[in-house]
Amino acid sequence: MKWEDIYRRKVTNADAAVACIQSGNRIYLGGGAGVPSVLIDALVRRADTLRQVEITHILTFAPAPYVAPEYSDAFRVNALFIGNNVRQAVQQGRADFTPVFLSEIPGLFRNGALPVDVALISLSPPDEHGFCSFGVEVGTTKPAAESARLIVAEINRQMPRCLGDSFIHVSRLNHIVDVDYPLPEAPQGGSSDLHMRVGQHIAGMIPNGATLQMGIGSIPDAVLKNLTHHKDLGIHTELFSDGIIEAVESGIVTCAQKTFHPGKMIVGFLFGTKRLYDFVNNNPIIELHPTDYVNDPFNIARNDKMVAINAALQVDLTGQVCADSIGPKFYSGAGGQVDFIRGAARSKGGKPIVACLATAKNDTLSRIVPMLEQGAGVVTTRNDVHYVVTEYGVASLYGKSVRQRAQELIRVAHPNFQEELTRSARELGYI
């Protein structure tokens, strides 16, 4: 049978497609900007007929109506990374959070720790051979779909066809819903003067020919804006956004000197504006792969001069990094921070970097602290941290004693807090 005939036999409407979901099922929702919004709306319309359906997903950039209190009998979210749309529910105890490294999420589905009954996903239209691309979110969605008992797919005409280990044949799909709507977009904010200072410090640490990992946000954008004189940079990262486009088009990012996948930008998922989605469509320099491949520290380390740039909410004077909670309140997740910190540390000439502004809340709180706030989670241990960068400079911690670490971190703290931090370091016996 031709794939076109298979496709036509499986096409249905959204309400009929989600009728396969039963009470007690575990559902995986496509993540990032690959959220199947039409299927989600149809699922919510079934709330009165369902009980104890678990909805698991990573960070999603779309509304999450299923997490509303009125649907608590029907649905319960199990977030593998906490986004704005489910944060309140997690903090109120109406939704769950499963701590896990991004590199290990595919394994949860494949080894049966989190078996998936139904995967609700978003795909590109099929090519001439009947293969659909997972588009902008391959990282955890492809492994979840391949492990699921049933696959229900939106085929979105506006989903770009991204290359790499990113395809599934229409014969693997159980139900297909044809849709045509724009992907969620991330507003591109820009960077303040303070972010630019952080970016300048980091750019000064990046040699020509380095391979970079960076996410989205003000600091990654500031780093990219400070790389105007660099040459032959590469990309190996879990995520990137619009900021990378200028670097590619200007010839700063060529991937020509990469020692792992030379000539290719390796990424797990993408989130930006329509400009980015148009840029990645059928672009041969960009390959998307599942996160157990992209975020595997051993694969990351195969890139010589690997520079990993990750964020922190707090850093204590011994170098412990909190990046997933504010005190005991869960805020996000470990994501790929530890994967890339450890991968870059093992790379020949690699540099693992933790970056943040020195203060929060209009300079009233220092992010460099004597001890992490009570209940705060340690995402990156003091043993893993090599560099901490703020707008005040670079603290080099690798191979340093606790006394030396405290002195380095106090030096890059906001001047208004340096005296207090020094006093606390003495009281703690650090200096």
N, C-alpha and C positions, 0 to 999 in steps of 0.2 A: 504493500500500500504506500502511495506517495505521502510525503510528510504533509502536504497541503490538505489532503483528505483527513489525515489524523487530526490536524489542527481544527478543521471545520467541525469535526465530530465532538470536540472538547469545548468549543466556545459556548458560553452560557452567560446569564446575567449575574450580577454580584450576589443577589439574595439567594439564587439557586446554588451558586458556588459554595457559599459558606454553610449551606444546609448539611454538609458532611461533618461539621463540627458537633461534637456531643459533649454533654456534661462530664466533667472530670478530665477532659482532654488537656494536654499541654500544647499551646500554640506558639510558634516562633513568628515574630513580625520582622520583616526586612528592616534594616537599620539605616542610620544616617539620613541621606536624602532619598534613599530607596524605599520609602515607606509606602505601602499599598493603601492609600487613603480611601479609595472607593470600597475596598474590601473591609476596611476598618469600620466605615459607616454602616455597611451591611451587617457586620458582626454585632455592632451595638444595637441595631434594630432587632436582633434576636435575643436581647438580654433577658426578656421575660420567660424565655423557653430554656435557658441554660443555667446551670449551677456549677460552681467551683471549677471554672475554666481558668487555667493558669496561662497568662500571656507573658512570655519571656522575650527580651530584646536587649540590645545594647543602646547606646545613645541614639535617639530618634529626633529628627528635626521636623516635627509636624505636631499638630494637636493630638492629644491622647484622651479622647472622650471616654474611653473604657475605664479610666482610673477615677472617674467621678464617684463620690460616696454613694449615690443612688444605685450604682451598679455593683456594689460590693458583694452581693450574694452571687452574682453571675460571674464576675471576673476578679482575679487578683493578679497584679503585676509582680513579676520576679525580674527586677532590673539587674543586668550584668554590668551596667555602667549607668549612673544616675544623671539624667538631664533635667532641664528646667521643668519639662512637662510632667514629670513624675516625682520630683524632689519632695514636694510637700506631702504627698501620699506616703512616701517612704519614711519621712521624718515623723509623721503622725501614726505610723504603724499600720496603715491601710494597704501598704504594698511592701514587698520584700526586696532585699538587696543581697546578691550573692557575690562576695569578693572573689576576684579571679584575675589573673594576668590575661591580657588580651591574646597573647600567644597560645593560651591554653583553652580558650573558649571553644574552638572547633572540636577539641578532644572531649569536651563535656557531652556534645551531641553524638560523636562517633563511638565513644566507649560506653555509652548508656548511662552515664551519671545524670544527664538531663535528656532522656529520650523524648523526641518530638513526634507528636501525633500528626499535626498539620502545620505546614509552613505556608504562611501568607507572604508572597513576595511580589516584587515589581521587576519586570524584564523589558528589554528592548524588543522590537519586532524581529522575527526570525530572518536570517539571511537566506540565500538561495539554496542552502543545504538543510535548512530547518533548525539551525542553532540560534538560540536567543542569548544575548549577553546579559549578565547581571548588572551591567551598567556601572553606576557610581558607587555601588556597595557590594563588593565581592567578599570582603574580609571574613565576616562570620555568617553571612547569608548563604553563600554557596555551600559550605559544610553543613549548615542546618538543613537546607533543602535536600541535599543528597542523603541525609540521615533520616529524613521525615518519612512517616508512613504514607502521607498524602501531601501533594503539592498543589496549592491553588495560586495561580499567577495572574496578575494584571499584566497585559501586554500594552505598554504605554508608548505611543508613537513619539513622545518627546523624551524618552529615555535614550541617552547616547549609547552607541555601540562601543564599549571599551574592550580593549584587547588584553591578552594574557591568559591566565588560567581562569577564564571568566564566562564560560559558555555552558549551556544546558540545551539538550535537544527537546523539541516539542513533544516527542513520544514519552518523555519522563514526566510530563505534567498531567495531572488528573483533571483539573478544571481550568479553563482559560476565560478571562474577562477582558475584552478589548476596551481600552480607555485612551483618552487623549487630553492630558492636562499638564501644566508646567510643574517641574520639580520644585520642591522647597528651595528657597534661596537664602543665603546668609548675607546680611548687610555688611559691606566692607567699610570698617570704621576708620582705619588710619591709626597713626601712632603719635602720642604726645611727645614733648621734648624729653621727658624722663625715659619713656620707652626707647626713644632714639639713642639716648646715652647708653642704655643697656645694650641696644643693638650694635653700637659702635665698639663696645668692649668685646662682644662676642665675635663680631666680624674680624677684629684684630687677632683672634685666636684661630681663624680658619685659613689654612694654607690653600694655594691653588691646587686644583685636582682633588680636593676633598669631596667626600660624599656626605650629604646632610640629611638629618632627620629633624623635622619641625612640624608642628601642627598648624592650627589657625589661631589668630588673635593678634594683639598689638605687638607683642615682643617678636614673634616670628616675622611679622610684616616689617618691623623695624630692622631686623637682621638683614632681610632681603634688600631693603633700601640702602643698606650700608655695604653691599657687596659689588658696587658698580665697577671696581677695578680688579675683581677676581676673574680667574679664567678656568675653564674646563671643570666646573663643579658638577657633581652628580647628585641624584636624589634617590634615597631608599628610606621610605617613611610610611607610617600607617595611614597618614592623612595629609593632604594639602589643599589649598584654596587658590583664589585668583592671583594672589601675590606672586606665585611661581611663574605666571605667564610671561611677564616682562623679562624675567631672568632667562627664560628659554629664548624668547624672541630677540633679545639683545646679545645672545651668544655667551652669556655668563654660565648658564647651565647647558652643558653639551653631553655629559655622561661619558665623554670620550676616554677618560682616564680611570673609569671604574674598573675594579678588579673582580667584581661580581655582577653579572649581567651588564657588561660594558655596552654603552650606547642606549641603555634603557633606564627610564625612571620607574622604580618598583614601588607600588603603593597598594594599600588595602582598601581604602575608600576615599571618596572625594565629596567636598561640600563647599559650595560657593555660589556664584551667580550664573545666569544663563551664559555669560561670556565663557566661564570655565567649562560648562557642560558642552558648549559648542567646540571649545578648544580640544577637549579630550576625545571627541567623537572620531573614531577610526584613526586616531593619532598613533603612528607606529612607534614613537619614542616612549609611550606610556603603556605600562603593563600593570594590570591589577591581579592580585593573587590573594588566596585566603591568608588570614593572619597567623596561622600556625606556620606558614612559610615566611611571610614578610617580617613577622616579629620574632622569629626564632633567633635567639641571641647568637647561635653559631653561624647562621646565615648572615646576620648583621655584621659579625666580625670578619666575614670574608671580604668586606669592603675595606681596603686600606684607607687610612686617614678618615675614618668614620667619625663624624661630629654629631653627637646627639644633643638636642636642646629641649629640655623639659621644664615644666613650671612647678612652683611650690607655693603652698599657702603659708607654711611656717618652716623655718630651719632652726634647730636648736644649736647651742654652742659646741656640741660635739659633732654636728653634721647630720643628725637625723632629719629626714625630710617628711613632712606631712603634706600630702597632696590630695587626699580623698575625703577629709572631714574637717569640720570646724568644731573643735572639741569632740564630744561624743556624737554630734549630729552628722550623719553621712551626707556628703555633698556631691561627690562624683564617683570616682573609682580609681583603681590603680592604672587602668588603661594599659598603654604600652611603655610607661615610664621605665620600669625596671628592666623590661626586655631590652630596651635600647641603651640604657645606662650600662648594663652588663655587656651587651654586644659591642658597644663603642670602646669599653675598657679593654676588651680582648682584641680589638682591631690594631693592626700595625700602624702606629702613629695616630691612633684614635683619641678622641677627647669627649668624655661624658660631662655634660654641662647641665647644672640646675640653675634656672634664671627666674628672677622675680624683682619687682620693685621693692625697695627697702621698707616701705611702710604701706599701711592700708587705712581706709576711713579718714582721708584728708590729713595724713601724717599723725594721726592720734594713736595708731598701733604700729609697733615694729614687727616686721615679719621675721627678723632675726631675734630669737628669744632665748633666755637662759635654759628653759625647759619647754617642751611642747605642752600645749594646753591639756589639762586633765581630760582623758578620754580620746585625745587625738590619735589617729592611726599613723603608724610609721609605714610609709609606702616604700621609700628607699632608705636602707639602713646606713648608718654612719660608715660602715665598711665599704659601701659601694660608691660613696660620693667622692668625686675628684675635684670638681670646680663648682663654686657658687658665685653667680654674677648678679650684681645689682647695679643701679646707676652710679654707685660710688666706686666700682672697680671689680676686680676678680680676686676671689679668695681661693687659694690653692690648698686643698686639704690632703691630697694623696701623699701617703707616707709621713704625714705630720702627726705629732703627739696631740693629745687632747689640749694641752696648754697652747701649742702652736695653732691648733684649729680655732680655739676660742679667740686668740689674738687676730687671726686672719678674718674671721667672721665679724668681729667687732669693728675692724677697719672698714668693712664694706657696708656696715649698718648706717642708718641715718645719723648724722652728728648729734641730733637731739637725744638720741638714746644710747650713745656710746658710753657715757659716764655711768649710767644705770647698769648697762650690760657688764661693764668692767667690775663694778661693785658686786654684782650677782656672781660673776665668774670667780671672784675671790672667795665669796661665801661658800660656793660649791666646791672649792678646792681645786679649780681648774687652772688658776694662775696664781 
